[in-house]
Amino acid sequence: MPFIDVTLGTGRSPEQVRTLIHELTQAAHRAVGAPLASIRVVIREVEPAHWAAGDVTVEERNAQQTANGRSVAPARKGTDT
């Protein structure tokens, strides 16, 4: 039984999250031949103030970029930004 655990920054629509669940389920099914009913997917959404890299939260990084005149791309948080 594959168990797929994904952590993302907040900001995605319910439709995007649903599509991600579908695509991950299908990928596991194709890759290891697991029956669809046995595949589990958990999506955890994390607030920008609760996600950090290099001791700087996503919220702080976005504020710094905005203050420096750089735009912050919306809904792209999830890798480590």
C-alpha positions as CSV (number, residue, x, y, z in Angstrom):
1,M,0.0,0.0,0.0
2,P,1.8,3.2,-1.1
3,F,1.5,6.1,1.2
4,I,2.4,9.5,-0.4
5,D,2.8,12.4,2.0
6,V,3.2,15.9,0.5
7,T,3.8,19.2,2.3
8,L,3.0,22.4,0.4
9,G,2.9,26.1,1.2
10,T,-0.7,27.4,1.3
11,G,-2.1,29.3,-1.6
12,R,-3.4,26.6,-4.0
13,S,-7.0,26.2,-5.0
14,P,-9.0,23.2,-4.1
15,E,-9.0,22.2,-7.7
16,Q,-5.2,22.3,-7.8
17,V,-4.9,20.1,-4.7
18,R,-7.4,17.7,-6.1
19,T,-5.5,17.5,-9.4
20,L,-2.3,16.8,-7.4
21,I,-3.9,14.0,-5.5
22,H,-5.2,12.5,-8.8
23,E,-1.8,12.8,-10.5
24,L,0.1,11.3,-7.6
25,T,-2.3,8.4,-7.3
26,Q,-2.0,7.7,-11.0
27,A,1.8,7.9,-10.9
28,A,2.0,5.4,-8.1
29,H,-0.4,3.1,-9.8
30,R,1.7,3.2,-13.1
31,A,5.1,3.0,-11.3
32,V,4.5,0.1,-8.9
33,G,1.3,-1.4,-10.1
34,A,-0.5,-0.7,-6.8
35,P,-4.3,-1.0,-7.0
36,L,-5.9,2.4,-6.9
37,A,-7.9,1.6,-3.8
38,S,-4.7,0.9,-1.9
39,I,-2.9,4.2,-2.6
40,R,-3.1,6.8,0.1
41,V,-2.2,10.5,-0.4
42,V,-2.0,13.1,2.3
43,I,-1.6,16.8,1.5
44,R,-0.4,19.1,4.3
45,E,-0.6,22.8,3.8
46,V,1.8,25.0,5.8
47,E,1.4,28.7,6.4
48,P,4.3,30.9,5.1
49,A,5.2,31.9,8.7
50,H,5.7,28.2,9.6
51,W,8.0,27.2,6.7
52,A,11.7,28.3,6.7
53,A,14.9,27.6,4.9
54,G,18.2,29.0,6.2
55,D,16.5,30.4,9.3
56,V,14.3,32.7,7.1
57,T,10.6,32.0,6.9
58,V,8.8,32.1,3.6
59,E,6.8,35.0,5.0
60,E,10.0,36.9,5.8
61,R,11.6,36.1,2.4
62,N,8.5,37.4,0.6
63,A,8.5,40.6,2.7
64,Q,12.2,41.2,1.9
65,Q,11.6,40.6,-1.8
66,T,8.6,43.0,-1.8
67,A,10.6,45.6,0.0
68,N,13.4,45.3,-2.5
69,G,11.0,45.8,-5.3
70,R,11.0,42.2,-6.6
71,S,7.7,40.6,-7.1
72,V,6.8,37.4,-5.3
73,A,5.1,34.8,-7.4
74,P,1.8,33.7,-5.8
75,A,0.9,30.0,-5.3
76,R,4.4,28.8,-6.1
77,K,5.4,28.0,-2.6
78,G,6.1,24.4,-1.9
79,T,9.6,23.6,-3.0
80,D,11.4,25.6,-0.3
81,T,10.1,29.0,-1.0
